[in-house]
């Protein structure tokens, strides 16, 4: 789940202006569907909703052979950065 949250959060950061907005993870869920004996796994994120104030990501965790290990969904809020005083 930590890898999925990192992938989805990084994805949202690439879609916003970080000088004007910040990304806040508000919900994550996942299903672990298999195990792996490989020593590497990869997270592949696909945005399924890109709104002005929210992003929803589907993240697939696969091993290096392409075997599906987990499927996760992450919702991020996109909020304005408060100006410094």
N, C-alpha and C positions, 0 to 999 in steps of 0.2 A: 504494500500500500504506500510505503514511503517513496518508492521509485515512481509510482503512478502519480502521486501528488507533485513530485518534482517535475515530471514531464508536462503535466497539464498547467502547472504554474508558470514554467518557463515558456510554454506555448502562448499563454495569455500575455506574458511580458513582451513577446515579439509582435503582438497585435495592437499594443497601446503606446501612447507617448508617456514614458515613465516620469517625465518632468511635470505632467499634468494629472496623471492617474496612478493608482496603485491597485494591486491584485490581492484580494483576500479570499482564501479558500473557505467555503462555507459548508460544503457537504462532500463526502466521499463514500463510495460504497464499492464493494468488489466481491467477486466470486473466484475462489481458487479452484481450478478445475483439474489440475494435474500437478505432479511433482517432476523434478528433473535432477539428473545426476551431473549435468553440465556445470561448469564453474563460471559461466557467464549467462546473464539474461539481459534482454533488451526491452525497453518500453517504447511503444509506437503510439503516439497520440494523434487523434483525429477530432477536430472540432465539429460538434454536431449542432451547436447553437452559438452564434456570435451576435449578441445584442449590445446595445449601448451601455448597459449596466450589468450584464451577466454573460458569462461564457460557460458552455457545458462541453466537456471533453469525454471521449471514450478512449481509454488507454488499454492496449493489449500488451501483456507481458509474455514474451516468448523466449525460448532458449535459442542457442545458436543454430539449432537444426530447424527452427521455425515452429517447434511444438508449442501450442498454446498452454500457458501456465496459469494466467489469471486474466480476467476482464474486469476493468474498473471504470467507474463513472465519477467525474469530478465536476462540481459546480463552483465557479469563481465569481465573486462580485467585483465589479470594476467601479472604484470610488474615486472622486476627485481628491487630489492632494490638497490639504489645507495650507494656505499661504503662511509663511513664517512671519512672526511679529517682530 
